[in-house]
Amino acid sequence: MCVPRRQRRARRRRPVRIPGAALVLLGTLPGLAAVVALVLYVNGAEHTVAARASRQTAPARPAATPHVATRPRIVPRSAWLDDDTRRPQPPPRYDDKVVAVFIHHTDSPNAYACAEAPRIIRDLYTGQTRNRDWDDIGYNFLVDRCGTVYEGRAGGIDRPVTGAHAQGFNHRTAGIAALGTFTAGLPVPKAMTESIAALVAWKLGLAGIDPRAKVRLISSNSLSRYPAGMAVLLPAVAGHDDAYMTRCPGVALTARLPEIRKLAARLQGRA
């Protein structure tokens, strides 16, 4: 029910009660000083009452609703990298966050048993660190044909580790490699695409990125599709060939990217 204006005004100007102790103290002061002290006391009391009323009546802010997804199970590096294979490497490098992922294929045989995945990843690591003289495996994550997700590059699963997977666009991105070759006409296992979508949903959700969106990235290397320093809009879930002159991740896996984006968005709770 609305309150009449006079009543509202009366409420705002409700007289302030002065405690007896304050009256005794005021009585000990000279006349002018007592008047000044009384005015200061009344103004202070009114401000205190107003502040309390403001705190009591301030509407509560709506709770934030970030689109986050559950982190999938990720097998640590220790499952595939042993002391005999490990090479000395510098400390990991980090970005502020991950706003996009690049999907790759490893261009390796498809007819492997899933128990062989650690050995395959170890061979990839050896090829990249010894033959190419990289400091570590380039991909942040790898996914096998059974949908098992493996930690790739060192630095922490939950952290925005700068990878070495997409020349010119390694900053603020993560590289996810599908173990196998997925050129035209080759099947892409459903378990693999579902795990990639779950990984995408979780990783991009940490930065509030919709997997179906496009994001602004800046090229750092003119050997990519774009000159160094150029800002471009790329899919938040991109194929390697979106940023570099390559056939990776293969025609068959590229055709599954819309499905991966859609599933990842749904896993984030987006409509």
Order of alpha helices (4+ residues) and beta strands (2+ residues): alpha-alpha-alpha-beta-beta-alpha-beta-beta-beta-alpha-beta-beta-beta-alpha-alpha
